[in-house]
Structures are given as C-alpha cells and as structure tokens.
Amino acid sequence: MSVFTHVSVGTNDVEQSRRFYDAVLAPLGMKRLFDAEKMSVWGAEQPAIMVTKPANGGEATYANGGTIGLAAPSRAAVDAFHAAALANGGACDGPPGLRAFAPNAYGAYVRDGVGNKFCAYCYAPE
C-alpha cells in the first residue's frame, strides 16, 4: 500500500495546467479524473496528482529542491512524458537517459509553467 493518497502542486492558470498535465500524464497511464473551479485531479483509477490554485489566494510557486517522481511502465513512456511536456509549454530539467544512482534507472525531468518539477522513471532493463 502506498503511503500517499495524492500529491498536490499549485498553478496560476488552471486551463493551461489542464492541457499540460493531460498530455504529460497520459504516457504514464493517467487521465484527468475530475475538475472543480480551481483544480483538477489525475490518476489511473483513483486520485494521484492534484493541480490547484492555492487556497490562500496567493501566487503558486514551486518547491526549490522538491521533485515529484512518477513511475513509467517503459523507457518509451519516459521519452513520451518528456516530449509531451516540451510540446505543451514545459521545460526540460534533465533529458531522458540512464541515471547512475541505480541499475537500469532511466528517467527524465521536466518543469511545468509554474516551475513544479516532475520526473518519470522506469527501472526495467531495456
């Protein structure tokens, strides 16, 4: 059982975030599950990622040093995640490739329009 129910990040533009995360999370097997006025939630079958305007009414900012890691079913899914991010207004924060910290660790890092950093990893051998 996971220790997390979901992860939340902030946005200043809900509609732009919906387009970005629809595209970026699809290669990882997630879809948008529901919307509210100031937020949306994605997951495979239950909530996993929430993107919302801050409840305190302030500007959304990213966590310096924070990264949200997502499981990918294949290296091709990692590549598709990265490509979708770049095609939908995201920025590269580490291109797809092998990482030295674990055997077969294949990952990519992106930032959304606010600067939230996500990565996708596949640990399966090629």
URDASUL-V310096 format. One record per residue. N is the residue number from 1. PSI is psi in radians with two decimals (999 if undefined). OMEGA is omega in radians with two decimals (* if undefined). BURIAL is b if it has 9 or more other C-alpha atoms within 8 Angstrom, else e. Layout:
N&PSI&OMEGA&BURIAL, N&PSI&OMEGA&BURIAL
This chain:
1&2.40&3.10&e, 2&2.61&3.06&e, 3&-0.11&-3.13&e, 4&2.50&2.97&e, 5&-0.60&3.08&e, 6&2.98&3.04&e, 7&2.39&3.13&e, 8&2.40&2.98&e, 9&2.74&-3.11&b, 10&2.78&3.04&b, 11&2.69&3.00&b, 12&-0.18&-3.10&e, 13&1.66&-3.06&e, 14&-0.77&-3.10&b, 15&-0.75&3.11&e, 16&-0.71&3.12&e, 17&-0.67&3.11&b, 18&-0.79&3.12&b, 19&-0.80&-3.11&b, 20&-0.94&-3.06&b, 21&-0.52&3.01&b, 22&-0.81&-3.09&b, 23&-0.76&-3.02&b, 24&-0.63&-3.07&b, 25&-0.33&3.14&b, 26&-0.77&3.13&b, 27&-0.30&-3.14&b, 28&0.15&3.07&b, 29&0.30&3.13&e, 30&2.64&3.08&b, 31&2.86&3.09&b, 32&2.17&-3.10&b, 33&-0.67&3.09&b, 34&2.81&3.13&e, 35&2.65&2.91&b, 36&3.10&-3.07&e, 37&-0.76&-3.02&e, 38&0.22&-3.08&e, 39&2.86&3.02&b, 40&2.75&-3.11&b, 41&2.37&3.11&b, 42&2.70&3.06&b, 43&3.09&3.07&b, 44&-0.99&3.11&b, 45&-0.34&3.10&e, 46&2.87&-3.09&e, 47&2.38&3.07&b, 48&-0.79&-3.10&b, 49&2.21&3.06&b, 50&2.34&3.05&b, 51&2.17&-2.99&b, 52&2.64&2.94&b, 53&2.48&-3.13&b, 54&2.38&-3.11&b, 55&-0.45&-3.11&e, 56&0.02&3.11&e, 57&-0.06&3.13&e, 58&3.09&3.10&e, 59&2.46&3.04&e, 60&2.38&3.05&b, 61&2.90&-3.13&b, 62&2.85&3.10&b, 63&1.99&3.11&e, 64&2.07&-3.09&e, 65&-0.17&-3.12&e, 66&2.42&3.06&e, 67&2.42&3.07&b, 68&2.05&-3.10&e, 69&2.30&-3.11&e, 70&2.46&3.13&b, 71&2.37&3.07&e, 72&2.48&-3.11&b, 73&-0.28&-3.09&e, 74&2.91&3.05&e, 75&-0.62&3.10&b, 76&-0.63&3.10&e, 77&-0.65&3.06&b, 78&-0.82&3.12&b, 79&-0.75&-3.12&b, 80&-0.70&3.07&b, 81&-0.87&-3.11&b, 82&-0.82&3.14&b, 83&-0.72&3.13&e, 84&-0.67&3.11&b, 85&-0.84&-3.12&b, 86&-0.62&-3.14&b, 87&-0.22&-3.08&e, 88&0.58&3.02&b, 89&0.08&3.10&b, 90&3.03&3.14&b, 91&2.54&3.09&b, 92&2.32&3.04&b, 93&0.28&3.12&b, 94&1.91&-3.05&e, 95&2.83&3.11&b, 96&2.43&3.10&b, 97&3.05&3.11&e, 98&2.53&3.10&e, 99&2.53&-2.99&b, 100&-0.21&-2.98&e, 101&-0.28&3.14&e, 102&2.55&3.10&e, 103&2.35&3.10&e, 104&0.19&3.13&b, 105&1.95&3.13&b, 106&2.04&-3.05&b, 107&2.99&3.08&b, 108&2.58&-3.11&b, 109&2.40&3.10&b, 110&2.82&3.00&b, 111&2.48&3.08&b, 112&-3.00&-3.08&b, 113&-0.41&3.10&b, 114&-0.45&-3.08&b, 115&0.05&3.07&e, 116&2.33&-3.09&b, 117&2.20&3.07&b, 118&2.63&2.97&b, 119&2.73&3.03&b, 120&2.38&-3.11&b, 121&2.48&2.95&b, 122&2.26&-3.14&b, 123&0.10&3.13&e, 124&2.54&3.05&e, 125&2.68&-3.12&e, 126&999&*&e
